[in-house]
Amino acid sequence: MASPSIAATAYSNLARLLEQGGGGRSYDSGTNSAAAGAAGPSFGDLLKDALGGVVDGGRQADQQTAAMAAGKANVMDVVTAVADTDVKVSTLVAVRDKVISAYEDIMKMAI
């Protein structure tokens, strides 16, 4: 399980990334509309949606925590929201690790 400081840092970095529009690069899936329609959404779009889900989960956990501090929420709701966010962040880290591993494998290939 991730420590609270690591999770908070990851959450703030993801929020900043999404507020900037996905890291500054825009992937236009409309350049080849016939192929894009048949293939589905691009990898960049899927990744952006996943990041948005993690950020939304973090915001929900923050809202539940604030509601509990105000005496308006149940402890189980807060624990569930925080655990859900932890799972999302852990999944995101695992995907990041796989992408880095794939990149390193590609860089080791002989040309």
N, C-alpha and C positions, 0 to 999 in steps of 0.2 A: 504494500500500500504506500502511495506517495505521501511524503511529509506535507504538512499544510503550507509551508513556505514554497516548496516546489510547485504545488498545485496552484497556489495564488499567482506565482510568477508565470506559469504556463497560461493561466486564465487571462491575465492582463496582456500577455504577448498576443494571444489569439484575438482578444477584443481589439487591440490596436491594429492587428493585421486586417481584420474584417472592416474596421472603420476606414482604413486606407484603400479599401476596394480590392482586397485579395492580394496584397503584396506589390501592387503597382503594375502588374502585367495583366493584360486582358487577353483572354483566349477567345477568339471569335469562331464559334462553331458554324457560322453561316457562310463561310467562304466556299464550301463545297456542300451546298444544301442537300443535294440528292444523297450523297454519301453520308452526311451527318444525320439525316433523317433515318436512314436505314441502320446506322451503327448506334444510335442513341446519344446520350450526353457525352461530352468529352471528359477526359480524366481530370482536367482542371476544374470543370464544373462540379464533378463529383467530390473533389477534394474541398472545394469552397463550401459546398453544402455540408460536408462532414465537419468542417471547422465551425460553421454556423451552428450546428447542432451542439457542439461542445461548449461554445460560448453561451448559447441559450440555456443549456443545462447548468452552467456556472451561475448565470443570472438568477435562475429559478432557485438554486441552492442559497444564494445570497438573500433573496427575498424571503425564503422560508426561515432562514436564520434570523433576519431582522424581525419577522413576525413573531418568532418564538421569544426573542428578547423583549418584545412589546407585550408578551403574554397572549398573543392571538393565535398561536399555532401549536400543534401537538409535537412532542419530541420525536415521535416515530416518523412524522412527515419530514422533519428536518434531516433525520438520519437517512431516510430513503433518498431524499434529493441529493445529499452529499455523496452517498454511495453510488448513485447513478452517475453523478459527475465524475467520480473517481474512475468508474469503469470506462466512461467515454474518453477521459484523458489517457488512461492506460492503453486503450485501443489506439488512440492517436499516436502515442509514443511508439507502439509496436509497428504501426504502419510506417512511421518515420524511419525506424531502424531498418525495416525491410527495404525501403527506398534507398537509403544510404548504402546498404549491403549490395543492392543491385548495381548501384553506381560504381562502387569499388570493384565489383566483378567485371563490369564493362571496361573500366580503366585498366585492368590487368590484362585484357585481351591483346594479342598481337595483331598488328595491322598488316 
